[in-house]
Amino acid sequence: MKRVMVQYRVKADRAGENQQYIERVFEELRQNSPIGLRYASFKQSDGVTFVHIASVETENGENPLSKSPAFLAFQARISDRCEVQPVATDLEEVGSYHF
């Protein structure tokens, strides 16, 4: 099992575009219901900082997002949208409730 948090800040004029990409990812996830993935995305109150948390729980450790066309489209030009580039942090669970 791998858990990761990714945080980044987009350019103010690209925040809506970034959110639309994220919404497409979640729409695709709802349609396809991949097994072994828990995933959430949040926008902070500044409107331009985004945080994604993923828990990959597949038997082979492969992240279902890596095969998602919507996620690949989201990632394709993320560096162009960002003021602060994405930083991934591995997480070790101490405790959780319904996560």
N, C-alpha and C positions, 0 to 999 in steps of 0.2 A: 504494500500500500504506500502510495506517495501522496503527500499533501503539499501544496505550494500556494503561496500568495504572490500576486503580481500587482505592483502599484506603479502608476505613471500619471503625468499631467499633460493634457492636450492643450493646444493653442485655443484661446477663447473662441475664435471664430470657427473652430472645427469640433467643438463639443457636441453639437447636435448630430453631426455626421457620425462621430464615434459612437454615440448612443444608438443610432439607427443600425450600425453594424452589429452592436451587441444584441439589440432586440431581434435581429435576424438569426443570430446564433441560437437564442433561446426559443424562437419559433421553430427552428429546425430540430432542436433537441426535443421539444414537445411532440413533434410529428414522428420522430424516429425512435425515441425512448431508448438510447443506448444503455446497455447494462454496464455497471462498474464505474459509473461516473456520478459524482456529486459536484455541483458547480454553482457558484453564485457570483454576481457582479454587483458592485455598489458604486454610487457616485457620491463623493463627499459634498458638503454644503457649499464649497466654493464653486461647484458646478463644472469644474475642469479636472479634478483629480478622481481617478477611477481605481478601484481595487477589485481584483478578481481572486476568488479562492476556489481551488479545485482539489478534490480528493479522488485519486485514480485507484480503483479497487478491482481492476480486472485481474483474471487469473495469470495472464502473461505479462502484466505490468504496462501494457500498451494503452496509451491515452486515446480514448475514442474521439477526442477533439481533433486529433491529427488527421482524421479521415473526413472531417466535416467541411464541406464546401463553403458554408457560411463562415466558419471559423477561419479557414484559410484566406477567405476574402477579407475578413476583419484584420488579420495579421499582415496581409500583403503590403500595405503602405502605412502601417502604424507609425513608423519613424517619421514620416512626413507630417503626421497629425500632431506629433508630440512636441511639447516644450521641454519636458523632462522625460527621457526615455524609460521604458519599462525596466523595472528591477524585480527579479524573481527571488523569493526567499522560501527555502524549504522549511516546512513546519513539522514539529513533533507534537503529537497530541498529548496533552496533560489530562484532559477530560472533555467531554462533549455531551450535549443533550439534543437528541433528534437531528444530529448533523450527519 
